[in-house]
Amino acid sequence: AVRAQPEAASVRSLLFQAPTAFDARKHVARPELEAQLSSLLSCDTSARVVVAASGLGGVGKTQLAMQYFCQSPRPYTLRAWFDAEDASLLRKQFCLMDATDADVAAVRNWLLNNDGWLIVLDNADHPAEIASAVPAGRGHVIVTSRCGYASDAFAAADEVQVDVMTMDEAVKLLLTSAGLKEDEAASELCEELGCLPLAVAQAGSYMKQQSRSRAFGCKQYLDLFRRQASVLLTPKDSNRLRFSSRQIIASTWRISLEHLQRRTGGSMAVELLNLCAYLHPDHISVMLLERYLQAKLRPSTSDLRQHIVDQVEASCDLLEEYSLVRRVQSDITIAA
């Protein structure tokens, strides 16, 4: 979020970071989509350019935007990332939570009167509600949305349709996440998972955890997935040849959660994840989770309080290992 000061000069000097960690070593390139986005943003910033990246949940819209945000060589004067689920949330991120209207105006005026900036509006699933909040200055705006007509909400917006991965991309992501060089059943598993990046990453992370104690590869996960997914089928789904994207994501989540529950420290991780279900999925403070446990357990000594801090840290690490959350510094974001 933007931490703004009334002076425009101080706004310009801010450094913005993406809300979740981008690890270039683990990133699986999607050349066509990345080239399309870069091409649409290749023009100068003499006018505002808006590009909407739209698609189903779990297909990699945020990751596409984050790759450009973090790796574009373009010398943007300022890079800012906002959660844009609704207009009120978006406004709060322009400044400190206790910012005045003057502070908000200072940020907007700076964006209006300076060019060369980049703004990402992530998870804008109700684009018409936040379209008026997009700065009208001279810069680039990337909007990610599950809404198929997101570009219509913004004047003269271009669109990148983000679909599932190609088979080669999905297999590479699966093997990278699993820590494997090859697996003859990788393509079959990716096809069953619909080449959905989120499902593929969670499957790979699960396989990596399992393979530490026994031989566990794509064939074993495929059998497990089919059993789990069939539980979610309703009578009207029984004649379908493929699972829906919702069933696929729900199945990979359930597989990971059931295994995590059996891990040492896993019950605590699942409890904290259940708590997060009541919160906004992005930027969940690890300190908030610590305070929850302290209120619940009421530690009486400094050693016990430190033990709670250690428990929360270990739980967040476990959740990240299973690709259920993404973590950066003192925040976590639920994978979606």
N, C-alpha and C positions, 0 to 999 in steps of 0.2 A: 504494500500500500504506500501511497505517497505521504511522507511526513513533511507537510508544507509549512513555510514561514511566510508572513505577509510580504517580505521582500522577494521580488521575483528572482533576484540574483541567487539567493539561497536555494530556491526551487531548482534552478538549473544545475546546481552543484551536487545534487543528490545522486546517489548510486542505487539503482534498483536491481533486485534479484528475483529470479523466478521463485514461485512459492514452494516448489518441490525440487529435489536434487536432480540434476541432469548429469548422468555419467556417460560421457562420450565413449568410454571403453565398452559399455554394455549396450549402447544404442545400436539398433538394427536399422540401417538406412532404408528409406522408402523413396528411391530415386525419382520416380515419376511425380509423386505428390510434392516432394521437396522442391523439385525443379519448377513445378507449376506455381507453387506459392512464391518462390523467389522471382519468377518471371513477372508475376502480377505486381510485385513490390519493387521491380527494377527501375521504375520511373523515378524522377526526382521528387522532392517533397515541396514543390512550389504550390501544391494543392493537396487537400486531404484525400488519401486513398484508403478505402475500406475493403478488406477481403474477409468473407465469411467462410469458415471451414465447418461444414455441416455433415452429420452422419449419425448413425446409431450409437448408443452408449457402448463403450469398450472397444471402439474401432481405432482409437489412437489420435483423436483430434487434438487433445491437450499436448500429447507428445510431439505432434507435428509442429504446433505453435512454439513449444518450448525449444525444439531443435533450432528453429529459425531465430528465436529470441536470444538464445545463448551462443549460437555459432555464426550468425550472419556477420560477414566482415564489414558490412556497411557501417560507416562511422556515425551512428545515431548520436545526437546530442544528449538524449535521455531515453531510457528504456523503463517502462512501467508495466506492471502486471496486476490485474484486478480480477477478483471473483465477481461475476456479474449475474448471479442468479436472480437478483431483483434490484430495483432502483435504489431502495433504501440502503441495502448492503453496499452498493457501488458508491454512493455518496459518502458513507462513513470512511471508505478507504482513501478518499482524496486527501484526508488530513488525519490528525490525531483524533481519537474518539471524542475529545472535548473541544474540538476545533470550532471556531466561530464561523459565521457566514462569510466574514471578511477573509478568513484563511482559505476557505473554499474558493472564493472569488479570486484570490491571489494566484492559486494554482491554475484555475481555468484561464485567467488572463495571460499567464505566462505561456500556456500552451497555444493560446490564440495568437500571441504576438511573436512567437519564436517557432522556427521550423526545424525539420530534421529529427523529430522525435518518433518513437515507436511505442504504441500502447497495445496490450493484449487484454481483451475482455473474455475471460474464460467462463464456460458453462452458462452462456446467455441463452437459456432455454425459452425465455419469453422476450425475444428481441424487441418487440414493439414497445415494451415497458421501459427499456433502457436506451433506446435509440436517441432520445433527446439529450441523454447525459454524455454522449460521445462528443469530445472536443471538436470544435469547428475550425481549428487552426490548420496549419500546413504540416502534416505528418502522416505516418502510416498507422493503421488500426487493423488488428487481426481479431476477429470474433469467432469463438468456437461455440457451436450450438447443436443440440439434437433436433432442433426445429428445421424442417426441410425448406422453409421459405425465409430463412434468417436474412438472406441478402435483400429481400424485398423491404425489410424494415429500415434499411439505410439507403439514402439517396446514392445512386450510381455505384452501388457496391458490386464487386466481383465475387465469384463463389468458387470454392474448391470442394468438390464432393469427396468426402473421405469414406472409402469403403473398407471392407476387410482386407487383410494382407494377401499378397500373392502367395502361392504355395512356397516358393523359394524363400520369401521373406519370413513366412511363418515358421518354416523348418529351421531357419537360421536362428530366429528368436527362441524357439523351443530348445535347441541344442545349447545355445549360449546360456539360457536360464538354468538348464539342467547340468551344465558343466560337462557336456559330452561332446565328443568330436563327431560321432555319427551313431545312427540307430536305424536299422532297416525298417522299423515300424513308424518312423517319425512322420512321414507323409500321411500315412493312414490316420494317425492320431490328429494331426493338424486338420485334415479334412473333416473328421468327426467333430472337432471343436469349431468348425466353421471358419477357420483361420482368423478368429477374433483375437486381436493382440492381448487383451486382458486375460482371456481364458488360457491362451497359449503360455503366457508368462507365469500364471499361477500353476499350471500343470508342470512346467519346467522347474519351478521353485520347489514344488512338492516332490518331484522325482529326485532332485538334488538332496533334499532332506532324507528321503527314504534310502537312497543309495549309500548313505554313510554307514548303515548297519546291515544292509543286505543287497543282493542283486535286484535292482528295480529299474526297469526301463520303460520305453513307450508302450510295449505290449501289455505290461502289467497295469500301467495307468489307464490304458484304453479299456481293459476289462472292468476296472474299478469304475471308470466314468460311466460306462454303459449301464452298469448296475444302479449307480446312483441316479442317473438321468431318468431311467425307467420309472423310478419311484415318483417322479414329479409329473409323469404323464397323466392326463385326464382321459376319460373314455373317448372324448372327441378327438384326442391327439393320437389315438392308438394306430390309426392307419397312416400316419405320417412316416415318410422315409427318413426325414432329418429332424433333429431337434431345433427348436427356435433359439434365437440368441439369448432370450431370457432364461430358458431352461439350461442352456450351456453354461452361462455365467453362474446361475444358481447352483448348478452341480459342482463346478470347480470350487466355488466357495465352500459348499458343504463338505466336500472331500477334505479340503485343507483344515477347516475348523474341527472336524471330527478327529483328525490326526493330531492337530495342535492341542486339543483337550487332553490327550494322553501323554503329551510331553511333560517333562519336569518344568514346572513354572508355566505350563500352558493354560491351566485353569485361570490363573490370574490374568494372562494375556487376553483370553476370551472374555472375561468379566469386564476388562477395560474397553475392549472392542464393543461390547454390548452397551456400555455407557456412552461411547462415541456415537451410537445410533441415535441418541437424543440430541446430538449437537450438529452444528453445521459441519459438513464433511471435510472442509478445508481449514488449514491453519489451527488445528486443535492443539492447544498448549499442553506440553508434557507436564508443566507445573500444575495445571488444572487437575490432571489425573493424580498427581501426587497429593494434592489437597483433598481430593475425594477419598483416597485411602487413609489419609491421616484423620479425616473426620469419621470414617467408618471404624478404624482400629484404635484410635485415640492413644498413640504411643506416649509412654510416660518418661522416656529418656532420650537423650540425643542419639544414642546408638540405635535405638528402635526407629527413630525418625530417619536416620541415614539408611537403615535397612529398607524402609519404604521407598526411598529415592532409588536405591539400587534395584528393587523389585520392578519399579515402573520402567527404569532404563532397560532392564533385561526383557520385560514384556514387549516394549516397543521394538527392540531388536528382533525378537521372535516374530512379531507380526510382519516386520519388513522382510525377514528371511523367506516368508511364505508369499510375498508379493500381495499382502492384504492391505498394507499401508505403504506410503512413501514418506520418507523422513528427511528433514533438513534442519539442522541445528536443534532448536528447542520446540519444534512443531512437528505434527504428523498430519498427513492427509489420507483419507480413505481411498483406496484404489477403486476407480470406477471408469 
